[in-house]
């Protein structure tokens, strides 16, 4: 079985939900392995692993030519029970995710459409021309295709993690089931507007249907059960947790919790503090050593050094980390303005005044680089959307991973001088209640960081990095 990472479970859970909810009925064939691989942007090995798991669960059988045939016969009562048990536990999380979609996935989708090639647009037109294939299937395929044009693994990862949580195949918008074939002569702009209406305009009816279903069926099965929120599992390959831990440790150094010239706690202590294995800590420290953040001494421990002058961009660990850093910057650049404005509207004048005071304090203390942390803490505290908070929290850790690279990039500059102008700008804009300009300033700084980081990496790296 393909076990290099856990991404195959995305495919498995997608098809399992469609089988249990009777979207695929007993005797029907699943899509071919190549077709499934293209749909999920995953390898044939990942598809094979997902199908093997479906076989072991008794959901399908595989014939000699590797065609997957559904063997599970879903009864009407079973379908309702499966759906009720699943959705009742996630009703609040699904509502929150749908509210978050225009702020988080919407800008990413629009950017993907903007970057689409003529071949991509031809596929979109073809899919919309045959709505009888199933509106939800078409939408999922279209969004997978569109987001794939950004060549950003984090974005695709977030998309499929949300699909896993939503179990979209059951949540159909009945207004669209009998939609006439689309006029394929529509302009790209007209198609974008149509897709926007389909994807965002049908959410209220969808949630009304879901809430009604849960009221009617959910209480039969779930009295007293705890609810399950959405959690973004960025790392399906366990060794990759080291990048998240590296971000934690780097940020602790930036904030001064671990001073340069002092030793980190022991491996078991670090493992206990961050809830990871000692093996993960060891891999993380190896990566931090390659980045010049730490240096280990046998019998003494790990010293914090933050020497970035000898970064080797040919090292696989640094390349992978840089990919995550650049991909997180891209997501922030595309989403941060609208999310900032949304959060502002949920804040009182007093709460915004406290944020202004925090920025002013950091300027006075000459710690302007911590304005970014103050911003993310503000989002975490005041943004009412749990999906946004979860995603921004995870992305912030990847952003901090790039701190040593940023130091390397601006070697002859003072970090305070680099960000003081930005800190003063956002403090002034907030103080003067110029809230849209404040939000625009965050978008511009993320776009600038992404642009400069990509140029720098492209100049020093031996091969192209994914975007």
Secondary structure, DSSP 8 states (H G I E B T S, - for coil): ---S-STHHHHHHHHHHHHHTTSS-TT-B---HHHHHHHHT--HHHHHHHHHHHHHTTSEEE-TT--EEE-----HHHHHHHHHHHHHTTHHHHHHHHHHHTTTHHHHHHHHHHH--HHHHHHHHHHHTTGGG-HHHHHHHHHHHHHHTT--HHHHHHHHHHHHHHTGGG---GGGTT-----TT--HHHHHHHHHHHHHHTHHHHHHHHHHHHHHHGGGT-TT-----------SSGGGHHHHHHHHHHHHHHHTSS-TTSB---HHHHHHHHT--HHHHHHHHHHHHHTTSEEEETTTEEEE----TT--TTSHHHHHHHHHHHHHHHHHHHHHHHHHHHHHHTS-HHHHHHHHHHHHHHHHTT-GGGHHHHHHHHHHHH---HHHHHHHHHHHHHHHHTHHHHHHHTTTS-HHHHHHHHHHHHHHHHHTT-HHHHHHHHHHHHHHHHHHHHHHHHHH-SS----
